[in-house]
Amino acid sequence: MTKLAKSYDPQKVEKRIYRFWEERKYFTPKIDKKKKPFVVDMPLPNITGDLHIGHVLNQTLQDILTRWHRLKGIPSLWVPGTDHAGIAMQVVVERELYQKTGKTKNEIGRKKFEKLLWQWKEKYGHRIIEEIKLFGASCDWNRKRFTMDAPYQKAVAEAFIHYYQKGYIYRDYRLINWCPRCQTVLSDLEVAYKEMPSYLWYIRYPLKSYQLPVKAYITVATTRPETMLGDTAVAVNPQDKRYKNLIGQKVILPLVEREIPIIADLRVDPKFGTGAVKVTPAHDPGDYEIAQTHNLEKISVIGFDNKMTSEAGEFEGLSVAEARQAIIEKLKKLNLFEKQVSYQHSVGTCERCGTIIEPLISRQWFVKMKDLVKPAIKVVEQGKVKFIPTRWKKVYLDWMKNIRDWCISRQLWWGHRIPVWYCDYCDQESVGLKPPKKCPSCGRKKFTQDPDVLDTWFSSALWPFTTLGWPRRTSDLDYFYPTTTLVTAKEIIFLWVARMIFSGLEFMKKIPFREVFIHAMVLDEKGKKMSKSLGNVVDPLELIKDYGADALRFGLIYQLAWGQDLKFQEGKISMGKKFCNKIWNAARFVMEQIPNSKKQITNKFSILPSKLTKDDRAILKNLNQTIKLVDKSLKQYRFGQAASALYDFFWHKFCDQYIEVSKKQLNDPSLQRNTQIILFFVLENSLKLLHPFIPFITEEIWQILKKNNPKLLQKYYCDYYKLSRPPKALIIAPWPR
């Protein structure tokens, strides 16, 4: 008989048990057309990323659902993979290149730099996957995908070609978000807005003609005096009585001496500054919209190098900061500078590097969204795709109904190249996986591929079906699509969830998933968002080292309250470790009481109703209630409620009450056999109930139970579950009835 050690040591168990699962391919489901599968897609971690506590929560929730459905005998597939992380990856490799050689990517060229990117990926790109395995993620690693794998690249190109041929993709000059540091355009969703201290500068714009007693100038307030060189109008609200007589007149733009009109637009806030604002269409999103309405010229005075252009006249070549100071000084000399006042405002920054975004006019590739999102709005309104908690449904719908065209081109060297080819002689564009044999316009045969790559989210939007083989019609795609549940964070509802929904409907004519569970954000103990800059980040790998993966998983889930963010408490992880020790010690006691010789095993496994005591009935009733409550809670995604119910049942009802009573009953010959069977029955069922939450310790105990009591387990599974033999592992055992 194998005895459990006096204390549980997760470091000796967890990696060994995980290898046991992997080697026997328990994570790989078999296609069974008689059963409807459970499928969940992993939100793709970046290959440049480190495992953080948010990953642990997100993936523990997915693992609980996957293990629960697997125990119910449902073919359960959890599809894992990683994202190529366009900007983040390029920044990492650029930095490493410069540190080692002192050279930039432009100095070594695109081909050599791409080679470095792939070398980095092969060396470090699997790190986060190995970290994910440490806390027990039961993904089907045989189906692991990377968004730059060759089949995935072909699928992404096919998607682009499909959109292009339908007229959804176009190239045009539009106002975009430019990151001067990353040297690429960003979508609106990749811009992080931060409150920053600044000033409002009040500048006088001389009127070309006026009638007394009106002043000879109109004063505008601006947070960006350097962009005034590109002004093409001054705007006021048509309901603002102060400026009614000036609407339609013209002013002389200071420093440039260009005549520009005073226009009326309801979008102007009369309470901002003086109520009169400068309109610079080429450098402000709001001004760009006003310019579209009033057909104003768009003049770019800031370039992609973050320096002033030739349109800035005498200020050409200055940096934005230098130009701002020089312009203010010159306005003061001309007596056109009125004042500056302190002002706190929201500034757009690059979510990757933190650099302030520069709105610029640029020719980019866009996806038309208006018609594409209509079916994606409809399926959510009709409840075919459900958001849980339900409040996220409105958030999704509000954004989708006001969506703007999606800028999908990026000025990077790492990512999916845009499958567009330009004739070297006439610039005719052709779209395809390969360049055409000859130019359809001039007949010549020399082409250059578009240098840009696609937005990372363009490729990840195809994840639910591309991972299953699309555009090929595979058996995986036929059986496992659509997926069942998406477990994700609120931050990527627009970036990823919405885009997967309209992509699934466009390419598969089916929804990509039936339910979207938006889980809590993990905050620090004070309720603040965790960040390296604040120094409040928790390292899950250190927690696993100190407490074990099971303890980390259970401690996190136990803290979850429905619909609320989670304030991380390390004390709850410590509690998870104590709970694991309690389970271990209870199992040790039970195993010492269970008969393991052939003579002691009866012909049939049964709990004799005639022998049940009041305490026997109570523990069996509590077990039955707990099975129902855990099932109900998991169906409703109330993970914290399920964990709390399990903790209460096992610690208080089973250990504190029944095990203590059983010590007396075991000494009574008339009650001994029944008590032994009930101890075994409750422990074995408890291990199954707990397994989705704490898989390592439960599997370890179950394996020892199986080794020590093969005959008892055989009879139990034959008589109670009507199986020919017991399962070889807890992970595939039948869920409690």
N, C-alpha and C positions, 0 to 999 in steps of 0.2 A: 504493500500500500504506500502510495506517495503522499507524504504529509506536506501541508502548506507550511512555509516558513513562518516563524513567529511574527514577523512583520513584513509588510508588503514593500518591495523595492521596485518602483516603476522603471528605474534605469536598467535593471536586469531583465525586465519583461517586455517593454513596449516595442523596441526595435525587433526583437525576436518574433513576437506575435505578428508584427506587420509583415515581416518576411514570410511567415507561415501563410498569411492570407494571399500575398502576392504570388508566391510560388504555386499555390493551388488554384489560382485564377478565380477566386471568389468574387472579384470586383467586375468580372466580365459576364454580362448576362447572355443567355441564349435566346434566340428568337423563337417565340412560341405564339403562333397565330391564334391560339385559343384564348390567350390572355392579353389584356390591354397593358402595355408597359408603363412604367413610371420613368420619366426622363427629366433630368435637370442639367442645364448647361452652366459650367463654371464661369462667373464673370472673370474675364481674362486678366491675370496679374501681368504687369510689365516685366520683361526679362531683365530690366535694369533695377527692379525694385527689391527691397528687403521685406521679409515677413513682418507685418505689424499687427497690432491687436485687433484692428478692424478686419484684416484678413481672417484671423482666427475665428472671430464671431461669425462672419459671413459664411465661412466654409464649414464650421461646426454645424450651423443650421442646415446647410445642404446635406451634410453627412448624416445628421439625425433623420432627415426625411428619407434619404436613400436607404439607410440601414433598416428603418422602420418598414418601408415597402418591401425590401428584400426579405425580411423576416415573415412578411405576410404572403410570401410565395409569388410575388409579382416580379416579372423580369425588370430589374432596376438598373438604369444606366445613368451614370454621372459622367458627363463628357468634360475632360480637363484640357487645358492648353494655356498658351502664353501669347501675349501680344508683342509685336515688334517695337512698339513704343517710339514711333517716329522721332519726334523732337528730343525726348529724353535720352534715347539711345545715341543719337548723333552728338549731343552735347557731351555725354560721357566719353565717347571715343575721341572727339576733337580735343578734349581736355587732356586725355592720356597721350595723344599724339604730340601735343605741344610740350607736355612735361618731359617726354622722352627724347624728342628730336628738336624741339624749338621751332617746328614747322606747322603751318596751317594746312587744312584740307585742300585749299586752293593751290598751295604750292606743290603738293604731291599728285594732285589730279583725282578725278572722280573714280577711275578704275581701281587705283591703288587704295583709295580711301574705302571703297566698297569692300575690298578684300579684308581690310582691317576690321570693318564692322562685322563681317561674317566670322572672322577669327575670334573676336571678342565674344560673339554669341556662342560659339562652340565651347569657349573656355568658361564663361560665367553664366550663360543663358539658362542653364538647368538648375542653378542654385536655388531659386525660389521654389521650384518643384520639389526638390529634396527637402526643403524646409516645411512645405505643406504636408509631406508624408509623415513628418515627425508627430503631428497631432492626430493622425489616424484617418485622414481623408480617404474614403473607399472609392476613389475614382477608377474608371477603367483606363488604366495607363496604356493599354494596347491601342486605344483610340485617341491618344494625346495628339493635339494639333498645335501648330505654330502658324501665325498669320502670314509668314513669309515662306512657308513650305511651297515647293513647286506646284502641287495641285491647287493649293489655296491661291497662289498668284494667278493661275489660269482662271480660276473662278472669279476673282476680283476683276480681271480684265474683261471677262465675258459679261459681268454685270454692268461695267462702264459702257461697253458696246451696245448692250440692250437698251440702256437709258438713252444713249446718244441717238440710236436709230428711231426711238419713239419720240424724239424731240424734247426729252426732259433735261438733257445736258446741253449747255451752251457756254460760249466764251464771250466775255464782254468786259468793258471798262466800268468798274464800280468802285464805290468807297469800301475799303477793306480795313481790317485791323492788322497793322504791321508791327512785328517785334524787331526793333533795331538790333537787339543782341542775337536772337536766333536767326535773324535775316530770313524770316518767312511770314506769310500771311497766316492769320488764325481765324477760326470761326468765332461768331459772337459768344458761343458757349465756352470757348477756351480763354475768355477774358475774365480775369478776377478783379472785381472792383473793391478798392480800398479807400477808406477815409483818410485824407491827407491834409495837413495844414498848408495854406497858400495865401494868395492875396487876390482881391478884386482891384484891377487897375481901371481908373476912370479916365477916358480919353475923349478929347473934343474933336468932332468931325465938322469942319467948316461947311456951312450951307452955301450952295452955289448962288442962290438968290433967295431973298426973304423979304417979308413986309413987317415993318415995325408994328407992335413992340416986341416981336419975336426975336430971340437972341440970334446972333450970327453963326451959331454952331449948335449941334446936338451932341450931348454927352452920352457915350456908350460905356458900359461896364463889361470887362472881360477878364477871364482867368488866363488867357493866352495872348498877350499883346504881340508876340512874334508872328502869329498867323494873320494879323491885320493886313499884311502886305498882299494877301490873297483874297481880301474881302471883295464881294461883288454886289453887296447891298447892305443897308441898315434896315432892321425890321422892328416894327412896333405892333402892339395889339390894336386891332381896329376899334375896340371899345374903350381904349385909353384916351380920354378927353384931352390930355396934355399935348398929344401929338396929332390930333385930327387935321389940323391945318397944314401939317408937314407931309402927310401921305401923298406920294406922287412927285414930290420935289426931289432934288438931287443934292448930294454932298460931294465935296472934294476929299478923296481918301488921302489922309496925311502921309507924307513921305513918298507916296507914289504919284500923287497928283492925278488920280484917275477919277472920273465922274462915276458915281454909283447911285442908284435910286434908294429912296426911302419907301419901303413896302409895308403892307399891312398883312399880318398873319395871326390867326387865333392861337397858334402854338407858342407865341411869345408870352411869357409870364410878366405881367405889369409890375409885380412886386420884386422881380429880380433886378438888382442894381438901380438903374434909372428908368427901367421899363423899355429902354431902347437897346437893342443888341446888334452887334456886327454879325454878318452872315458870311462865313468862309466855307463854301460847299466842299472844297477839296480836303478839308482837315477837321470836320466835325460831323458826326452822324445826323444830329438834329438839323444842322444847316444844310446838309445834303438833301434831306427830305424837303425842306423849304425851297431849295433851288429847283428840285424836280417839279414842284407845284408852280413856281413862278418863272420857270425857264431861264434860270440864271446861269451865267458862265461859271466854269469851275477852273480855278487857277491854282496850280500846285507850287507852293513856295518852299516846301520841305521835301527833301529827297529820301530815297531808301537808305542812304548812308547817314541819315539823321542830321544832315547839314542843309543849309539854305541853298536853293537852286538859283539859276540865272533870273527867274521871275522875281526874286527878292531884291534885284537891283544892286545897290551898293553893299548890301549885307550878304551877298553870295559867298558861299564857302564857310561862313561862320556856323558853329554848332548851334543848336536850338537855344541852349542856355546863353551862349555868347550873344546871339542875335536879340534875345529878349532884353538883355541889359543895355545893349547898344541902342535899340529902338526906344526904350524908356528915356535914356539920356538925351537923345535927339529931340524927342517930343517935349521934354522939359525946356530945351533951348528955344523951341518954337512956340512956347507958351500954350501947348496943346495938351499937356499933361495936367490933370486936375488933382488927383489924389490916389492913394492906395490904402485899402483897409484889409485887415486880416480876414481870412475866409477859409472855412473847412468845407471841402467838397470831395465827391467820389471820383476816383481816378482809375481808369482801366489799366490793368497790368497783365503781363504774360503769366499764366498760371504755372508755367514751368520754371522760368528764371526770375520772375518778379520785376522785369524791366517795364517801364511805362510804355504803353502802347501808343503808336502814332497812327491815327486814321489817315490813309492815303488813297489816292485814285490809282487803281492798277487793273491790268487786264488779267482776269482769272477765269477758271472754270467753275461753273455753278450748276446746281440741280434745281429745276423748277419744282417747287413744293406744293403749290396750291391744289393741283389735281391728285398728286401722288398721295397726299395725306388723307384725302376724303374717306377712303375705305378704312384707314387706320383710326379715324375718329368714330366711324360707324360701329366697328366691332366692339369698341369700348362702351359706347352709348348703349348698345344692345346687350351688353353683359357677356359677350363671347370671350372677351379678355377681361378678367376681373383684377382690380387693384385691392390689395389688402395691406393695411387698413384702407377703408373705402375713401377716406379724405384725399388720397393721392389721385383718385380718378379725376376730380375737378382740376387739380394742378396740371395733370397731363392734358386734359381737354382744352383748358384755357390757353396753354402754350401752343398746342397743335392748331387751334383755330386762329391764332395770330402769327403763325410761323412765316418766316421770310426765306427767300431762296438761300440754299446752302452752298457756301464757298468750299469746294472740295480740293482745290490745288494747293500744294505746299512746295516752297522753294528749298527742298531738302534733297539729300543724296541717299537717304535710307528710307525705303518704303516701296510701295507699288508704283512703278513707272506708269504714267498716263499713256494708254495705248493709242497715241495720236502721232502721226508722221507728217512732216512738212517737206514739200518739194524744195530742194536746195536752189531751184531756179525761179520758180514762180510763187512759192510759199503756199501752194494749194495744200489743204489739210486732208488727210485720209485717216480713218479709224479702223483698227484691226489688230489682231494678235501679232501680225508681221507687217512690214511695209508692203505696199502694192508692187506688182512687177514693174509698172510704169505709172507715171503721173497721169491721172485722168484729165488733167487740164492741158499740160504742155507735152506729154508723152515721154518726158525724160525719166531717168532711172536712179537718181541719187536723192536720198531722203535723210532727214535728221529727226530723231524721236524727240518729242516734247521733253524738256529737261526736268520738269516738275514731277512730284510724286503725289499720290492721293492722300487725303486726310486719313489718319489712322482709323477714325470712326467709320469711314466708308467701308473698309474691309471688315471691321468687327461687326458691322450691321448685318453681315451675311452669316454670322457664326452659327445660328441654330440649324441651318440646313447645309452649309458648306462643310461643316465638320462631319456630316453624315454622307458626304460624297458628291453633293451637287457641284457642277451641273450634270454629272452622270446620274442615271436612275439606278441607285443601288438598293440592295435588300435592306440595308440599314436605314436608308432614307424612307423607304416604303413602310417600314415597321415602326421606327422610333420618332418619326415626324408626323404631326407636331409634337413638341416637347410638352411636358406637363406643367412644371412650375419654374419660375425664375425667381431666385432669391438675390436681392441686390440692395444697394444703398440709394437714398434719395438724390444724391449728387449726380447720378447718371441716368435719371429718368429721361431727360431730353437728349443727352449725348448718345445714349446707347439703347435704352428700352424702346423709345419712340421709333428710332430708326430701324430696329429689328422688326417691329410690328409692320411698318409699311413695306419693308424689304421682303418679309415673309409673304405678305399678301400679293406683292408684285411678282415675285419669282416662283412661289409655290402655290399661289392662289388659296393659301390656308394661313390661319394665324400661327405664329411661331411658338406660342405657349398659351395655356389656358388661364393661368393665374400668375400675378406678379406680387410677391411678398416683399414689401419695403421694410427692411429691418432697422433697428436702432443704430444710432451713431455712438461709438464708445468715447466718452468724455473723461477728463481726469476727475479726481475726487471733488474738485471745486466746481465742476460743471463746465470747464473750459475745454475747447477743442484741443486735442493733442497736436503738438508740432515741435519740431527739433529746435526752432528758434526760441520757444518758450521753455524748453528743457523739461517738458512734462511727458515725454514719450515713454511708453512702457515696452520693454523688449520681451516678446513672448518666448523667445528661445531661452532667456534666462529664467523665466517662470517655469518652463518645462523642466529645466535643469534642477530647479529648486523643489518643485512640487509634483512634477509629472504631467503628462499631457491630459490624462483623464481628469485630474484635479482642476487644471486650467479650463478645460471644456465645461465641466459641471459648474465650477464657480462662476463662469461668465453667464451661462444659461440661467442659473438660479437667480441672477440679478435682474433678468429681463422683466420689465413690467410692460403690459400691453400699450403700444402706441407711444411709448416714452423713450427718450434717449437714455443710455446707460452710463451712470457715473461709476467709473471703475473703482472697485475696492479690492485691494490685494487680500484683505482679511477673508473675503469670500472664496478666494482661491485656496487659502489655508484651510478653510472649512471644507472645501472639496477634497483636499488631501485627507482630512480627518474622516470624512465620509467613506473614502476608499478604504481606509484602515478598518473602519467599522464593518464594512462588507467583508473584508478579508478575514477578520476575526470571527464573524458570524459563520462564514463558510467553514472555517477550521472547526468550529464547534459542531456544526451540522454533520460534517464528514466523519467526525469521530463517533457519531451516534448511528450512522447509517450502516446496516448490515452489508457486508461485501462478500460473504462466502455463499457457495451454491446452496448449502443447506438452509441458509437463512432467507433465501429468496422464495417467495410463494409462487404458485403457478400462475397467478394473475395479479397484475398491478391494480390495486384498488384501495381507496379510502373507505373504510367500513362505516356507513352512516350510523349503525347501531352502537358504535363505539365512540362517537363524537361527544366531546365534552363541550361545555359552554364556551371555553377558550378556543377549542378547535373550530367551533362554528364561527366565532368572532373573527379569527384570523383568515378563514376561508372567505367569509363575507367581505372583509376589508380588502383581500386580494382581488376579489371579483370587482368591487367598486373601483379599485385602483386601475385595473385593466381598462374598464370602461372610461374612466376619467382621462387616462393617458391617451387612449384612442381619440376621444372627443377633442382633447386639447391640441393634439398634433394635427387633426383635421382642420382646426381653426387657427393654426399657426401660433397657438399660445404656449410657446416653448417653456417659458418661465413657470407657468401654472403646472405643466406636466412634471418639470423637475422638482418643484416644491411638493407635489403629491407623492412622488417616488421617495423623496427624502423622508417625508413624514411617515409613509407606510413602512419603509424598511427600518429606519432608525427607531421610531417610537412604537409602531404597532408590532413589528416582527421581533426586533432585538430586545427592546425594553420590556415588552409585555409577553409575547408568546414564548420566546426562547427561555425567559425566566420561569414561566409556568411549566414549560416542557421538561425542565430539569426534575420536577417532582413527578410528572406523569411517566417519565422514562423509568422511574423506579417501581412503577405499578405494572406487574406482568400483564394485567388485563388491558392496559392502555398503551403499553410500550410499542407494539408493532404499528398501531395506528399513528402514534406520535412520531415515530421514525419516518413513516411515509409522508406525513404532513410536513415535517421539517424539510424533507427532500423536495416535495412538491412546491412548497412556497419558495425555497431557495432557487430551484431551477427556473420557475416562472419569473422570479424577481430578476435573475440574471438576464433573461430575455427582455424584460421591460426596461432594464437599465442599460442594456447593450447599446442602443443608439446614442446614448449620452456619454457613457464611459466604456468604450468598446474593449480596451486592452485588458483591464482587470477582470471584466466579466468573461472574456474568452479564456483567459488563463485559468480562472477558477473552474469554468465549465469543462475544459480539457482535462483537468486533474480529476474532477468529478466523474467524467467518462472513463478515465483510465482506472480509477479505483472501484467503480461500480458498473462494469460493462453489462452484467446480467440485469441489474435493476433498471438501467437506462434502456436496455433492449426491451424489456417488458413494458416499461412506461410508454415508449414511443409506439410499440406494437398495439398495446391495449387502449391507450388514451388517444393517440393521434392516428391510429390505424395505418402505420407505416410498416414496411417490411423490416426496416432496420433504422437505428437512430442516425441522425445526420453526423457528418464527420467534424463539424465545427458549429459553434454557437451562431456564427454570422449567417448561416443558412438554415438554422433551426426554425421550426414553425412558431409563429407569434402566439402568445398565450390566448387560450379560449376562455 
